[in-house]
Amino acid sequence: MPAKAHKFEAEGDFVEHLEGAKRRERLPLNEIVARLSLSKSDLVVDLGPGTGYFTFPMAEAAKHVVGIEIEEKMLKVIKQRTGERSADNVSIVRGDMNRMPIADSSADHVLAAFVYHEVENQAKLIAECARILRRGGWLTVIDFQRRIESDGPPIWVRKSPAHVKKTASSLFKLASSSGTKGYYQLMFSKN
């Protein structure tokens, strides 16, 4: 029986948890976003953007970023931050990652950062990413390593890089793999 998906609970000081110094040390934004190789003509879809940790740095490098978020507390925070930053090239929509409100073959890049393990049907998520990406578009999956010593959800819900590669292999080609003991970053190009 497959493990149930684990959802991040937006409780307590979740903004500090998602944006604090500890996370910034573990997840160096400049390095991670630089590996995406975004251009000023790119439409980027950010799945489960949360508080905008990756959204706003990507918006500096891309033409437009669409964040798809389903959690109400996260929506409230990221919409407020989008307004405070006057981020005209960021759109935040309430939506389900398995039925994205994005046209077929319209996105240049999809970022699934720390959400892959939260989805019960990863194959459906990968297929939906393939649907919205143009040919030659990019899918980047960043998630927690399956190690006890790394922060994050319970180890039994985490998905290994090998799991992601296998799930994506029929629709995408692995282009690069990187990360640390705490997380991995896989970049795929659409076949």
Backbone torsions as a table, in degrees:
resi	resn	phi	psi	omega
1	MET	NA	127.0	-180.0
2	PRO	-66.6	149.1	178.2
3	ALA	-67.9	142.7	175.0
4	LYS	-66.5	150.0	177.1
5	ALA	-68.3	154.1	179.2
6	HIS	-112.0	130.4	178.8
7	LYS	-107.3	134.9	174.4
8	PHE	-66.7	130.9	178.9
9	GLU	-93.2	118.3	178.8
10	ALA	-82.8	73.2	-178.3
11	GLU	-122.6	162.4	178.0
12	GLY	58.3	-142.7	179.9
13	ASP	-89.9	63.9	-177.5
14	PHE	-65.8	-27.6	178.5
15	VAL	-64.6	-45.2	177.6
16	GLU	-61.7	-41.1	179.0
17	HIS	-60.7	-41.5	-175.9
18	LEU	-86.1	-16.3	-174.9
19	GLU	-128.0	-3.1	-173.0
20	GLY	-69.3	174.3	-176.7
21	ALA	-59.7	-37.3	-179.8
22	LYS	-61.7	-43.7	179.7
23	ARG	-69.6	-40.9	179.9
24	ARG	-62.9	-32.4	176.9
25	GLU	-69.9	-42.5	-178.9
26	ARG	-75.1	-29.9	-176.2
27	LEU	-123.7	80.8	-177.7
28	PRO	-66.2	106.7	-175.1
29	LEU	-55.1	-46.8	-176.5
30	ASN	-58.3	-43.7	179.7
31	GLU	-65.7	-47.3	-176.4
32	ILE	-64.2	-47.8	-179.4
33	VAL	-67.2	-37.0	177.9
34	ALA	-60.2	-37.8	179.4
35	ARG	-65.6	-19.6	178.7
36	LEU	-73.1	-21.4	179.8
37	SER	51.4	50.1	179.7
38	LEU	-74.3	153.7	175.9
39	SER	-124.9	163.9	-177.4
40	LYS	-66.9	-4.8	176.9
41	SER	-102.4	-0.9	-173.0
42	ASP	-81.3	138.4	166.1
43	LEU	-98.8	119.0	-177.6
44	VAL	-112.0	136.5	174.6
45	VAL	-110.2	122.5	-178.6
46	ASP	-105.7	110.2	-177.1
47	LEU	-84.7	125.3	-179.3
48	GLY	59.2	57.4	-173.3
49	PRO	-67.7	-12.8	178.6
50	GLY	60.3	-119.6	-178.0
51	THR	-90.6	-2.5	179.7
52	GLY	98.1	17.2	-177.5
53	TYR	-50.3	-47.2	178.0
54	PHE	-94.7	-27.1	-173.9
55	THR	-55.6	-53.4	-173.6
56	PHE	-70.5	-40.4	173.9
57	PRO	-62.7	-36.5	177.5
58	MET	-67.5	-35.7	-179.8
59	ALA	-63.2	-27.2	177.0
60	GLU	-69.6	-25.2	-176.3
61	ALA	-103.9	-16.3	-173.5
62	ALA	-113.2	168.1	176.1
63	LYS	-71.5	-46.1	-177.5
64	HIS	-153.2	142.8	175.8
65	VAL	-122.9	127.7	174.7
66	VAL	-108.8	119.5	176.4
67	GLY	-97.5	129.8	178.5
68	ILE	-112.1	111.6	-174.6
69	GLU	-128.6	141.4	179.6
70	ILE	-109.2	-22.0	-175.0
71	GLU	-82.2	121.0	-174.2
72	GLU	-57.8	-43.1	-179.0
73	LYS	-64.7	-38.9	177.8
74	MET	-66.6	-42.9	178.7
75	LEU	-56.2	-44.7	-179.0
76	LYS	-60.6	-46.6	-178.4
77	VAL	-65.0	-50.0	-174.5
78	ILE	-69.7	-34.5	176.5
79	LYS	-65.6	-40.8	177.4
80	GLN	-62.4	-45.5	-179.4
81	ARG	-65.3	-36.3	177.9
82	THR	-61.6	-43.8	177.6
83	GLY	-65.9	-43.2	179.8
84	GLU	-61.4	-34.7	-178.0
85	ARG	-88.3	-3.8	-173.9
86	SER	49.3	45.0	-178.1
87	ALA	-81.7	83.2	-176.8
88	ASP	-66.1	-19.7	-179.3
89	ASN	-100.9	23.0	175.4
90	VAL	-123.0	128.7	174.2
91	SER	-121.7	133.8	178.9
92	ILE	-116.6	126.5	179.9
93	VAL	-126.8	146.9	173.8
94	ARG	-81.2	128.5	-179.3
95	GLY	-171.4	169.2	-179.5
96	ASP	-101.3	132.5	-178.7
97	MET	-64.4	-21.5	179.4
98	ASN	-88.8	-4.4	176.2
99	ARG	-147.0	71.1	-173.8
100	MET	-73.3	138.2	177.7
101	PRO	-81.3	56.5	-177.2
102	ILE	-130.3	138.3	-179.5
103	ALA	-66.3	152.3	176.2
104	ASP	-56.6	142.0	172.3
105	SER	51.1	37.1	-176.3
106	SER	-110.0	-19.9	-175.4
107	ALA	-95.1	148.2	176.0
108	ASP	-92.7	-29.7	-176.0
109	HIS	-149.8	138.3	172.2
110	VAL	-119.9	130.0	175.1
111	LEU	-110.6	123.3	174.6
112	ALA	-116.0	85.1	-175.7
113	ALA	-98.8	112.9	176.4
114	PHE	60.1	33.1	175.5
115	VAL	-123.4	-17.3	-176.6
116	TYR	-55.0	-44.2	-178.8
117	HIS	-70.4	-16.0	-178.3
118	GLU	-85.0	-11.6	-176.7
119	VAL	-94.1	131.2	-179.6
120	GLU	-71.1	-35.4	-178.3
121	ASN	-117.1	89.9	-177.2
122	GLN	-65.6	-34.0	179.5
123	ALA	-62.5	-38.6	178.0
124	LYS	-66.6	-40.4	177.1
125	LEU	-60.9	-46.9	-179.9
126	ILE	-61.2	-42.5	179.0
127	ALA	-63.8	-38.7	179.0
128	GLU	-67.6	-38.1	175.8
129	CYS	-63.0	-42.2	178.1
130	ALA	-62.6	-37.6	180.0
131	ARG	-61.6	-43.5	-174.4
132	ILE	-84.6	-17.8	-178.8
133	LEU	-82.9	141.3	173.0
134	ARG	-71.1	163.2	176.4
135	ARG	-61.0	132.6	-177.0
136	GLY	83.4	0.4	177.5
137	GLY	-70.4	171.3	-172.5
138	TRP	-118.5	138.4	170.8
139	LEU	-117.4	125.6	175.4
140	THR	-116.5	125.5	176.4
141	VAL	-112.5	122.2	174.7
142	ILE	-119.1	127.7	179.4
143	ASP	-155.2	176.1	-175.8
144	PHE	-75.4	137.9	172.4
145	GLN	-64.5	154.9	176.4
146	ARG	-87.0	64.5	179.3
147	ARG	-130.9	141.3	-179.0
148	ILE	-64.1	-36.1	-174.2
149	GLU	-76.9	-4.4	178.6
150	SER	-94.7	146.4	177.5
151	ASP	-66.1	163.1	175.1
152	GLY	129.7	-162.1	-176.8
153	PRO	-71.7	172.6	176.8
154	PRO	-54.8	143.7	-175.3
155	ILE	-59.7	-31.5	-176.7
156	TRP	-68.4	-15.4	177.2
157	VAL	-100.2	-11.0	-179.0
158	ARG	-71.0	149.8	178.4
159	LYS	-113.8	133.7	-177.9
160	SER	-73.4	160.6	173.6
161	PRO	-56.6	-37.0	179.1
162	ALA	-61.6	-37.8	178.1
163	HIS	-63.7	-45.2	-179.7
164	VAL	-63.4	-46.6	-179.3
165	LYS	-58.5	-45.9	-179.3
166	LYS	-63.7	-44.3	-178.5
167	THR	-63.9	-36.5	-176.4
168	ALA	-87.6	-12.4	-167.6
169	SER	-60.8	-27.2	-178.9
170	SER	-80.1	-19.5	-176.7
171	LEU	-116.0	-16.4	-174.8
172	PHE	-136.8	157.5	174.2
173	LYS	-113.0	129.7	178.6
174	LEU	-66.5	127.1	-179.6
175	ALA	-105.4	-36.7	179.0
176	SER	-157.6	157.0	-179.8
177	SER	-141.3	128.9	179.2
178	SER	-151.8	179.5	176.9
179	GLY	149.4	-164.3	-178.8
180	THR	-134.6	-172.7	177.2
181	LYS	-67.5	-18.7	-178.2
182	GLY	-94.6	-31.6	-177.8
183	TYR	-145.9	163.8	173.3
184	TYR	-126.3	154.7	177.9
185	GLN	-130.9	115.2	178.9
186	LEU	-113.2	130.8	176.9
187	MET	-114.7	129.2	-179.3
188	PHE	-121.4	145.4	171.0
189	SER	-105.0	143.8	-179.0
190	LYS	-73.1	132.8	178.4
191	ASN	-65.4	NA	NA
